[in-house]
């Protein structure tokens, strides 16, 4: 069951994601790569997601688009995490940098 905090995120980011769902108590947002920076900016400045935990990728060789880039963030005030999932095509396998929001993104 989504928490009131997660509900406020879902409402506050309306139109910037394609699907919102719960995975083991963590809010997951599926979004287009073009919306990454706008979503991350709102998560950090509007909802307190001060920590960028990690970024990884999943390869689905038989699927189009082939890759998902997956980000995890933490809001220390609520001790809640959020996961962002972006589908990325094999022919255009680039996503925007998050260095302007999190210095640690430079090393991930």
Phi and psi in degrees as GROMACS dihedral restraints (atoms count N, CA, C in turn):
[ dihedral_restraints ]
;  ai    aj    ak    al  type     phi  dphi    fc
    3     4     5     6     1   -63.3    20    10
    4     5     6     7     1   142.5    20    10
    6     7     8     9     1   -80.9    20    10
    7     8     9    10     1   162.2    20    10
    9    10    11    12     1   -57.6    20    10
   10    11    12    13     1   -34.8    20    10
   12    13    14    15     1   -62.4    20    10
   13    14    15    16     1   -46.3    20    10
   15    16    17    18     1   -64.2    20    10
   16    17    18    19     1   -39.1    20    10
   18    19    20    21     1   -61.2    20    10
   19    20    21    22     1   -38.6    20    10
   21    22    23    24     1   -67.2    20    10
   22    23    24    25     1   -34.1    20    10
   24    25    26    27     1   -67.3    20    10
   25    26    27    28     1   -47.0    20    10
   27    28    29    30     1   -57.8    20    10
   28    29    30    31     1   -44.0    20    10
   30    31    32    33     1   -68.6    20    10
   31    32    33    34     1   -44.4    20    10
   33    34    35    36     1   -67.9    20    10
   34    35    36    37     1   -23.2    20    10
   36    37    38    39     1  -105.2    20    10
   37    38    39    40     1    10.6    20    10
   39    40    41    42     1   -50.6    20    10
   40    41    42    43     1   132.9    20    10
   42    43    44    45     1    92.2    20    10
   43    44    45    46     1   -12.5    20    10
   45    46    47    48     1  -103.0    20    10
   46    47    48    49     1    -6.5    20    10
   48    49    50    51     1  -130.4    20    10
   49    50    51    52     1   161.0    20    10
   51    52    53    54     1   -94.9    20    10
   52    53    54    55     1   -31.7    20    10
   54    55    56    57     1  -153.9    20    10
   55    56    57    58     1   140.5    20    10
   57    58    59    60     1  -122.1    20    10
   58    59    60    61     1   134.2    20    10
   60    61    62    63     1  -154.5    20    10
   61    62    63    64     1   167.0    20    10
   63    64    65    66     1  -103.4    20    10
   64    65    66    67     1   132.6    20    10
   66    67    68    69     1  -127.4    20    10
   67    68    69    70     1   101.2    20    10
   69    70    71    72     1    55.4    20    10
   70    71    72    73     1    42.1    20    10
   72    73    74    75     1    85.1    20    10
   73    74    75    76     1     3.4    20    10
   75    76    77    78     1  -110.5    20    10
   76    77    78    79     1   133.1    20    10
   78    79    80    81     1   -70.8    20    10
   79    80    81    82     1   130.9    20    10
   81    82    83    84     1  -120.8    20    10
   82    83    84    85     1   131.5    20    10
   84    85    86    87     1  -119.9    20    10
   85    86    87    88     1   123.4    20    10
   87    88    89    90     1   -91.6    20    10
   88    89    90    91     1   127.1    20    10
   90    91    92    93     1  -145.4    20    10
   91    92    93    94     1   160.7    20    10
   93    94    95    96     1   -74.0    20    10
   94    95    96    97     1   144.7    20    10
   96    97    98    99     1   -53.9    20    10
   97    98    99   100     1   -32.5    20    10
   99   100   101   102     1   -63.9    20    10
  100   101   102   103     1   -20.8    20    10
  102   103   104   105     1   -97.1    20    10
  103   104   105   106     1    -0.6    20    10
  105   106   107   108     1   -54.9    20    10
  106   107   108   109     1   -55.1    20    10
  108   109   110   111     1   -64.1    20    10
  109   110   111   112     1   -41.2    20    10
  111   112   113   114     1   -63.4    20    10
  112   113   114   115     1   -42.1    20    10
  114   115   116   117     1   -66.3    20    10
  115   116   117   118     1   -45.8    20    10
  117   118   119   120     1   -63.6    20    10
  118   119   120   121     1   -40.3    20    10
  120   121   122   123     1   -59.7    20    10
  121   122   123   124     1   -45.3    20    10
  123   124   125   126     1   -69.0    20    10
  124   125   126   127     1   -38.6    20    10
  126   127   128   129     1   -60.9    20    10
  127   128   129   130     1   -42.5    20    10
  129   130   131   132     1   -74.4    20    10
  130   131   132   133     1   -52.4    20    10
  132   133   134   135     1   -81.9    20    10
  133   134   135   136     1   -31.3    20    10
  135   136   137   138     1   -96.6    20    10
  136   137   138   139     1   -24.0    20    10
  138   139   140   141     1  -125.4    20    10
  139   140   141   142     1    -0.2    20    10
  141   142   143   144     1    81.3    20    10
  142   143   144   145     1    22.3    20    10
  144   145   146   147     1   -79.6    20    10
  145   146   147   148     1    82.3    20    10
  147   148   149   150     1   -80.8    20    10
  148   149   150   151     1   -16.9    20    10
  150   151   152   153     1  -116.4    20    10
  151   152   153   154     1   125.7    20    10
  153   154   155   156     1   -93.2    20    10
  154   155   156   157     1   110.4    20    10
  156   157   158   159     1   -83.5    20    10
  157   158   159   160     1   -49.4    20    10
  159   160   161   162     1  -168.2    20    10
  160   161   162   163     1   166.7    20    10
  162   163   164   165     1  -138.2    20    10
  163   164   165   166     1   139.8    20    10
  165   166   167   168     1  -147.5    20    10
  166   167   168   169     1  -179.9    20    10
  168   169   170   171     1  -138.3    20    10
  169   170   171   172     1   151.3    20    10
  171   172   173   174     1  -121.6    20    10
  172   173   174   175     1   133.3    20    10
  174   175   176   177     1  -105.0    20    10
  175   176   177   178     1   121.5    20    10
  177   178   179   180     1  -115.0    20    10
  178   179   180   181     1    85.0    20    10
  180   181   182   183     1   -55.6    20    10
  181   182   183   184     1   -28.8    20    10
  183   184   185   186     1   -93.3    20    10
  184   185   186   187     1    -2.9    20    10
  186   187   188   189     1  -103.1    20    10
  187   188   189   190     1   151.9    20    10
  189   190   191   192     1  -123.7    20    10
  190   191   192   193     1   121.0    20    10
  192   193   194   195     1   -71.9    20    10
  193   194   195   196     1   151.4    20    10
  195   196   197   198     1   -72.9    20    10
  196   197   198   199     1   -35.9    20    10
  198   199   200   201     1  -113.5    20    10
  199   200   201   202     1   153.8    20    10
  201   202   203   204     1  -119.6    20    10
  202   203   204   205     1   130.3    20    10
  204   205   206   207     1   -97.9    20    10
  205   206   207   208     1   131.4    20    10
  207   208   209   210     1  -124.4    20    10
  208   209   210   211     1   127.1    20    10
  210   211   212   213     1  -116.9    20    10
  211   212   213   214     1   147.1    20    10
  213   214   215   216     1  -127.9    20    10
  214   215   216   217     1   135.1    20    10
  216   217   218   219     1  -130.9    20    10
  217   218   219   220     1   155.7    20    10
  219   220   221   222     1  -127.3    20    10
  220   221   222   223     1   136.0    20    10
  222   223   224   225     1  -102.4    20    10
  223   224   225   226     1   103.6    20    10
  225   226   227   228     1   -62.1    20    10
  226   227   228   229     1   -32.4    20    10
  228   229   230   231     1   -64.2    20    10
  229   230   231   232     1   -32.3    20    10
  231   232   233   234     1  -110.1    20    10
  232   233   234   235     1    -4.1    20    10
  234   235   236   237     1    48.9    20    10
  235   236   237   238     1    48.0    20    10
  237   238   239   240     1  -123.8    20    10
  238   239   240   241     1   144.5    20    10
  240   241   242   243     1  -108.7    20    10
  241   242   243   244     1   157.6    20    10
  243   244   245   246     1  -136.3    20    10
  244   245   246   247     1   143.5    20    10
  246   247   248   249     1  -116.0    20    10
  247   248   249   250     1   133.7    20    10
  249   250   251   252     1  -111.5    20    10
  250   251   252   253     1   132.9    20    10
  252   253   254   255     1  -122.3    20    10
  253   254   255   256     1   127.1    20    10
  255   256   257   258     1  -124.1    20    10
  256   257   258   259     1   124.4    20    10
  258   259   260   261     1   -76.3    20    10
  259   260   261   262     1   136.0    20    10
  261   262   263   264     1  -131.5    20    10
  262   263   264   265     1   128.2    20    10
  264   265   266   267     1   -74.7    20    10
  265   266   267   268     1   145.1    20    10
  267   268   269   270     1   -59.0    20    10
  268   269   270   271     1   -35.6    20    10
  270   271   272   273     1   -78.1    20    10
  271   272   273   274     1   -18.7    20    10
  273   274   275   276     1  -133.1    20    10
  274   275   276   277     1    60.1    20    10
  276   277   278   279     1   -84.7    20    10
  277   278   279   280     1    63.3    20    10
  279   280   281   282     1  -136.6    20    10
  280   281   282   283     1   145.3    20    10
  282   283   284   285     1  -131.1    20    10
  283   284   285   286     1   159.1    20    10
  285   286   287   288     1   -65.6    20    10
  286   287   288   289     1   151.3    20    10
  288   289   290   291     1   -77.6    20    10
  289   290   291   292     1   151.9    20    10
  291   292   293   294     1  -110.8    20    10
  292   293   294   295     1    13.6    20    10
  294   295   296   297     1   -58.4    20    10
  295   296   297   298     1   -35.0    20    10
  297   298   299   300     1   -65.2    20    10
  298   299   300   301     1   -20.1    20    10
  300   301   302   303     1  -103.3    20    10
  301   302   303   304     1   -33.9    20    10
  303   304   305   306     1  -138.6    20    10
  304   305   306   307     1   115.9    20    10
  306   307   308   309     1   -58.2    20    10
  307   308   309   310     1   -31.8    20    10
  309   310   311   312     1   -65.7    20    10
  310   311   312   313     1   -17.9    20    10
  312   313   314   315     1   -62.6    20    10
  313   314   315   316     1   -23.6    20    10
  315   316   317   318     1   -61.7    20    10
  316   317   318   319     1   -28.4    20    10
  318   319   320   321     1  -102.6    20    10
  319   320   321   322     1    -4.0    20    10
